[in-house]
Amino acid sequence: MARKTKEEAERTRQQIIHAARQVFHECGVSRTSLEKIAKVAGVTRGAVYWHFANKADLFFAMREQASLPLFSRVDSLLLAEGLADPLEGIAQALNEFFHTLEERPEVRQIFEIMASRCEYVDEFAAVQVEINKPALDFLSKVEVAYQRAQERGTLRPGLEPQTIALDTWAFAGGLFHHLLTGGPDAAWRRQVPTMIAAHVALRRPGSNS
């Protein structure tokens, strides 16, 4: 393979990642070959192997390109220092995540691939552990946010941070599942910010149990 400049190599790498997202989403990961990705990317199979050791390596690169910046933004909102009410950080983090899924088709595609177009067997058996880590990290960070709210008196008395963190985790997971599987309709999806506000409001002092 001829020596390339760093800029050319990076352009080729991005072409391959973009093509992988398209083909994984259309065909499913197990039915996708590196040859098929190379054809869609307009490169040789050797070029794919130049940048990625195997299909799992390419899958991780595709995932990280979209998900890591999103997770970083969500974390910065969730655990922002100086918030008078840490519950606001929880609401902002949830809104950022679901707004991105609605407004960034390429990010949504990647989450759809991970959720419903990948069989986690063979070389992908270890991939599922890595994919589940952000959800578990989110759970632990939400618990920290609720603990801060409890310390600052903005959490309704009688609520346990660990328990309601699990509830918020399940709430977010349910929204995530329904939004990615296409149901219900678009009108329902527009109510997500209102649902998040209602969910968080139930944790505030004076709310009905």
C-alpha positions as MATLAB code, in Angstrom:
seq = 'MARKTKEEAERTRQQIIHAARQVFHECGVSRTSLEKIAKVAGVTRGAVYWHFANKADLFFAMREQASLPLFSRVDSLLLAEGLADPLEGIAQALNEFFHTLEERPEVRQIFEIMASRCEYVDEFAAVQVEINKPALDFLSKVEVAYQRAQERGTLRPGLEPQTIALDTWAFAGGLFHHLLTGGPDAAWRRQVPTMIAAHVALRRPGSNS';
ca = [
       0.000    0.000    0.000;
       1.488    3.350   -1.074;
       2.524    5.720    1.670;
      -0.186    8.275    2.354;
      -0.176   11.587    4.102;
      -1.823   11.696    7.514;
      -4.687   13.716    6.038;
      -5.307   11.198    3.259;
      -5.121    8.294    5.678;
      -7.622    9.955    8.001;
      -9.996   10.672    5.109;
      -9.838    7.011    4.103;
     -10.436    5.932    7.692;
     -13.502    8.162    7.925;
     -14.826    6.817    4.603;
     -14.557    3.289    5.969;
     -16.298    4.165    9.250;
     -19.079    5.958    7.384;
     -19.538    2.989    5.049;
     -19.529    0.548    7.975;
     -22.330    2.477    9.654;
     -24.411    2.381    6.474;
     -23.874   -1.321    5.800;
     -24.195   -2.446    9.439;
     -27.483   -0.557    9.671;
     -28.854   -1.887    6.392;
     -27.656   -5.494    6.556;
     -26.918   -6.192   10.217;
     -23.455   -6.728   11.612;
     -23.342  -10.517   11.240;
     -24.303  -10.318    7.538;
     -21.742   -7.638    6.785;
     -18.326   -8.513    5.420;
     -15.299   -6.258    5.299;
     -15.368   -6.725    1.525;
     -18.862   -5.228    1.395;
     -17.778   -2.288    3.547;
     -14.734   -1.729    1.354;
     -16.916   -1.659   -1.769;
     -19.303    0.904   -0.290;
     -16.374    2.985    0.965;
     -14.737    2.888   -2.449;
     -11.501    1.398   -1.116;
      -9.742   -1.957   -1.261;
     -10.121   -4.687    1.340;
      -6.452   -4.119    2.130;
      -7.198   -0.501    2.955;
      -9.765   -1.619    5.501;
      -7.228   -3.945    7.142;
      -4.646   -1.152    7.094;
      -6.846    0.827    9.476;
      -8.738   -1.897   11.358;
      -7.624   -5.295   12.643;
     -11.028   -6.918   12.121;
     -14.770   -6.235   12.009;
     -15.012   -5.852   15.784;
     -12.251   -3.235   15.741;
     -14.118   -1.301   13.052;
     -17.363   -1.644   15.002;
     -15.731   -0.110   18.089;
     -14.285    2.766   16.068;
     -17.712    3.517   14.577;
     -19.331    3.401   18.030;
     -16.741    5.586   19.737;
     -16.782    8.263   17.067;
     -20.399    9.142   17.831;
     -21.003    7.897   21.355;
     -17.957    9.139   23.251;
     -18.572   12.863   22.559;
     -22.239   12.380   23.491;
     -21.424   10.565   26.730;
     -18.906   13.277   27.599;
     -21.537   16.016   27.160;
     -24.101   14.046   29.173;
     -21.621   13.495   32.011;
     -20.655   17.171   32.107;
     -24.312   18.141   32.517;
     -25.162   15.374   34.953;
     -22.381   16.137   37.411;
     -21.859   19.835   36.736;
     -20.244   21.567   39.677;
     -21.988   24.547   41.205;
     -25.552   23.522   40.443;
     -27.864   24.819   43.152;
     -30.175   21.897   42.372;
     -28.468   18.711   41.128;
     -31.857   17.502   39.873;
     -31.500   20.080   37.095;
     -28.328   18.305   36.002;
     -30.223   15.023   35.704;
     -32.947   16.671   33.595;
     -30.420   18.431   31.359;
     -28.388   15.256   30.848;
     -31.453   13.228   29.854;
     -32.668   15.961   27.515;
     -29.259   16.215   25.852;
     -29.105   12.490   25.222;
     -32.576   12.148   23.717;
     -32.337   15.433   21.784;
     -29.152   14.130   20.145;
     -30.886   10.887   19.157;
     -33.628   12.931   17.462;
     -31.407   15.528   15.781;
     -28.363   13.478   14.762;
     -29.388   10.639   12.402;
     -25.877    9.206   12.275;
     -25.764    8.921   16.080;
     -29.208    7.339   16.152;
     -28.137    4.850   13.479;
     -25.181    3.724   15.574;
     -27.352    3.164   18.634;
     -29.864    1.268   16.480;
     -27.033   -0.952   15.222;
     -25.874   -1.682   18.766;
     -29.406   -2.288   20.048;
     -30.968   -4.380   17.297;
     -28.609   -5.128   14.424;
     -25.746   -6.892   16.161;
     -25.543  -10.453   17.491;
     -23.089  -10.544   20.368;
     -21.494  -13.902   19.622;
     -18.075  -15.149   18.451;
     -15.716  -12.198   18.011;
     -18.468   -9.877   19.291;
     -19.046  -11.758   22.559;
     -16.751   -9.377   24.449;
     -18.185   -6.342   22.677;
     -21.427   -6.435   24.663;
     -19.554   -5.925   27.937;
     -17.999   -2.747   26.580;
     -21.288   -1.531   25.142;
     -23.042   -1.965   28.486;
     -20.432    0.044   30.402;
     -21.851    3.523   29.578;
     -25.293    2.505   30.877;
     -23.790    1.226   34.119;
     -21.630    4.350   34.413;
     -24.754    6.456   33.926;
     -26.479    4.588   36.747;
     -23.658    5.249   39.191;
     -23.419    8.928   38.214;
     -27.170    9.462   38.552;
     -26.916    8.044   42.055;
     -24.179   10.581   42.833;
     -26.403   13.379   41.501;
     -29.277   12.240   43.722;
     -26.942   12.050   46.706;
     -25.907   15.650   46.061;
     -29.549   16.679   45.802;
     -30.231   14.982   49.130;
     -27.327   16.822   50.756;
     -28.544   20.165   49.403;
     -32.145   19.639   50.428;
     -33.581   19.565   46.901;
     -34.570   15.883   47.036;
     -37.952   14.912   48.457;
     -37.554   13.532   51.998;
     -37.850    9.773   52.283;
     -36.331    8.991   48.887;
     -33.178    6.865   48.740;
     -30.655    7.950   46.065;
     -29.772    4.365   45.137;
     -33.391    3.340   44.617;
     -34.461    6.359   42.601;
     -31.273    6.185   40.533;
     -32.387    2.701   39.456;
     -35.827    4.114   38.676;
     -34.346    6.877   36.499;
     -32.073    4.333   34.816;
     -35.094    2.158   33.979;
     -37.089    5.206   32.832;
     -34.293    6.289   30.474;
     -33.831    2.726   29.234;
     -37.538    2.436   28.421;
     -37.529    5.692   26.464;
     -34.367    4.622   24.662;
     -35.887    1.271   23.651;
     -39.143    2.749   22.343;
     -37.448    5.580   20.473;
     -35.028    3.238   18.725;
     -37.654    0.667   17.781;
     -39.780    3.290   16.078;
     -42.770    3.295   18.354;
     -44.860    5.018   19.234;
     -45.265    7.723   16.572;
     -43.399   10.997   16.123;
     -46.020   12.946   18.071;
     -45.246   10.845   21.131;
     -41.506   11.415   20.728;
     -42.032   15.165   20.899;
     -43.354   14.681   24.434;
     -40.041   13.332   25.722;
     -38.893   16.661   27.298;
     -42.240   16.935   29.100;
     -41.921   13.351   30.331;
     -38.409   14.009   31.606;
     -39.571   17.150   33.421;
     -42.428   15.208   35.052;
     -40.080   12.370   36.047;
     -37.647   14.738   37.763;
     -40.432   16.835   39.342;
     -41.604   13.792   41.308;
     -38.278   13.848   43.162;
     -38.642   17.415   44.411;
     -39.856   18.360   47.899;
     -43.595   18.927   47.986;
     -44.364   16.644   45.046;
     -46.946   13.889   45.359;
     -45.539   10.441   46.031;
];
